[in-house]
Amino acid sequence: MAERKPLGKKLRFEVFKRDGFTCIYCGGQPPKVVLHCDHVVAVANDGTNDIDNLVTACDACNLGKGARELTSIPPTLEEKAAILEEREAQITAFNELLAAKVDRIEQTAWIVADVLIDSWGEDGIRKDWFASIKRFVESLPLDELLDAANRAVSRQPHNKNACFAYFCGICWRKIKGDSQ
């Protein structure tokens, strides 16, 4: 076991100053806690008094850690805050991406639905049919959907139920890769 050499006041102060007078384990600060200089690699494990091997720890955290070796120094409160901020930014960006996808699918579905609606002389389309068109938009490019809609309209111009069923059949064959 290595012999413990006392730390000087100047070195302790430099460690405390570097770590913002905050326990790196729990975030405690004076006067609520008493600060210590903790060896990352314990003296019992041949750790040195080099400033790179010392961190600020409160009394409870330092005594709780004992001579156990840490493979890495826990993040500071500032580092934890930065990580949380980055996660929040990623979640926000992901939600914006999802919202843009929903908008794109909705707009593309209306382009296809308008071809069918115009041929039927209707003002709108059934919700379940529109939901089907949106599912097709997720699997097929717009040009193939417009081709399917135009083919269905030309084949069944006066019967909207048959026209929509034919449109769906064309789309499913395209999705499955069947030749037409």
C-alpha positions in Angstrom: 0.0 0.0 0.0 1.3 3.4 -0.9 2.0 5.9 1.9 -0.4 8.8 2.0 1.3 12.2 1.6 -0.6 15.2 2.9 -2.1 17.6 0.4 -1.1 21.2 0.7 -3.7 24.0 1.1 -2.8 25.5 -2.2 -3.3 22.2 -4.1 -6.7 21.7 -2.3 -7.8 25.2 -3.2 -6.8 24.7 -6.9 -8.8 21.5 -7.1 -11.8 23.1 -5.5 -11.5 26.1 -7.8 -11.2 23.9 -10.9 -14.3 22.0 -9.9 -16.3 25.1 -9.0 -16.4 24.4 -5.3 -18.9 21.6 -6.1 -18.9 17.9 -5.3 -18.5 16.2 -8.6 -20.6 13.2 -7.4 -23.7 14.8 -6.0 -23.4 18.5 -6.8 -23.3 19.6 -3.2 -21.8 23.0 -2.3 -20.7 24.8 0.8 -22.1 25.7 3.3 -24.4 22.6 3.1 -21.5 20.2 2.7 -17.9 20.1 3.7 -15.6 19.6 0.7 -12.7 17.2 0.5 -10.1 16.4 -2.2 -10.8 12.9 -3.4 -8.3 10.7 -5.2 -9.8 9.3 -8.4 -7.2 6.4 -8.2 -7.0 5.8 -4.5 -3.8 6.1 -2.6 -4.3 2.5 -1.6 -4.2 1.6 -5.3 -1.0 3.7 -5.9 -2.9 6.9 -6.7 -0.8 10.1 -6.6 -1.5 13.6 -5.3 -1.2 14.9 -8.9 -4.0 17.5 -9.6 -5.3 15.3 -12.5 -5.9 12.5 -9.9 -7.8 14.8 -7.5 -11.5 15.8 -7.6 -13.7 17.8 -5.3 -16.1 15.6 -3.3 -18.3 16.3 -0.3 -17.7 14.5 3.0 -20.5 11.9 2.4 -19.5 11.1 -1.2 -15.8 10.8 -0.4 -16.3 8.6 2.6 -18.9 6.5 0.7 -16.5 5.9 -2.2 -13.7 4.7 0.0 -10.8 3.2 -1.9 -12.9 2.0 -4.8 -11.5 3.0 -8.1 -13.6 4.9 -10.6 -13.0 4.3 -14.3 -14.2 7.8 -15.1 -15.0 10.9 -13.3 -18.8 11.5 -13.1 -20.0 14.4 -15.2 -20.3 17.8 -13.5 -23.7 19.5 -13.2 -22.8 21.7 -16.1 -22.0 18.6 -18.2 -25.2 17.0 -17.1 -27.1 20.1 -18.1 -25.4 20.2 -21.5 -26.3 16.5 -22.1 -30.0 17.2 -21.1 -30.0 20.3 -23.3 -28.7 18.2 -26.3 -31.3 15.5 -25.7 -34.1 18.1 -25.6 -32.8 19.6 -28.8 -32.7 16.1 -30.4 -36.3 15.4 -29.3 -37.4 18.7 -30.6 -35.7 18.1 -34.0 -37.2 14.6 -34.2 -40.7 15.9 -33.4 -40.3 18.6 -36.0 -39.2 15.9 -38.5 -42.2 13.7 -37.7 -44.5 16.7 -38.0 -43.0 17.5 -41.4 -43.5 13.9 -42.5 -47.2 14.0 -41.4 -47.7 17.3 -43.4 -46.0 15.9 -46.5 -48.1 12.7 -46.4 -51.3 14.7 -45.9 -50.5 17.1 -48.8 -49.5 14.3 -51.1 -52.6 12.3 -50.2 -54.8 15.3 -51.1 -53.1 15.6 -54.5 -54.1 11.9 -55.2 -57.6 12.3 -53.6 -58.3 15.3 -55.7 -57.9 13.2 -58.9 -60.5 10.8 -57.6 -62.8 13.5 -56.1 -62.8 15.6 -59.3 -63.8 12.6 -61.4 -66.7 11.7 -59.1 -67.9 15.3 -58.9 -67.8 15.2 -55.1 -66.7 17.8 -52.5 -64.8 15.4 -50.3 -63.8 11.9 -49.7 -64.6 9.3 -47.0 -62.2 9.4 -44.0 -61.4 5.7 -44.3 -60.6 6.1 -48.0 -58.4 9.1 -47.3 -56.6 7.1 -44.6 -55.9 4.3 -47.2 -54.5 6.9 -49.6 -52.2 8.2 -46.8 -50.9 4.6 -46.2 -50.2 4.2 -49.9 -48.4 7.6 -49.9 -46.0 6.1 -47.3 -45.2 3.2 -49.7 -45.4 4.5 -53.2 -44.0 7.6 -55.1 -46.5 10.3 -56.1 -46.2 9.5 -59.9 -47.2 5.9 -59.3 -50.2 6.9 -57.1 -51.3 9.5 -59.7 -51.0 6.8 -62.4 -53.1 4.4 -60.3 -55.7 7.1 -59.6 -56.0 8.1 -63.3 -56.2 4.4 -64.4 -59.0 3.8 -61.8 -60.9 6.9 -62.9 -60.7 6.0 -66.6 -61.8 2.4 -65.9 -64.6 3.1 -63.4 -65.7 6.8 -64.0 -69.3 6.5 -62.8 -69.0 4.2 -59.8 -66.9 5.7 -57.0 -66.9 2.5 -54.9 -65.6 0.4 -57.7 -63.2 3.1 -58.8 -61.7 3.3 -55.3 -61.5 -0.5 -55.0 -59.7 -0.6 -58.4 -57.3 2.2 -57.3 -56.5 0.2 -54.1 -55.9 -3.0 -56.1 -53.5 -1.2 -58.4 -51.6 0.3 -55.4 -51.4 -3.1 -53.6 -50.0 -4.8 -56.7 -47.4 -2.0 -57.0 -46.4 -2.4 -53.4 -46.1 -6.2 -53.7 -44.1 -5.7 -56.9 -46.6 -7.5 -59.2 -46.5 -6.6 -62.8 -49.5 -4.8 -64.2 
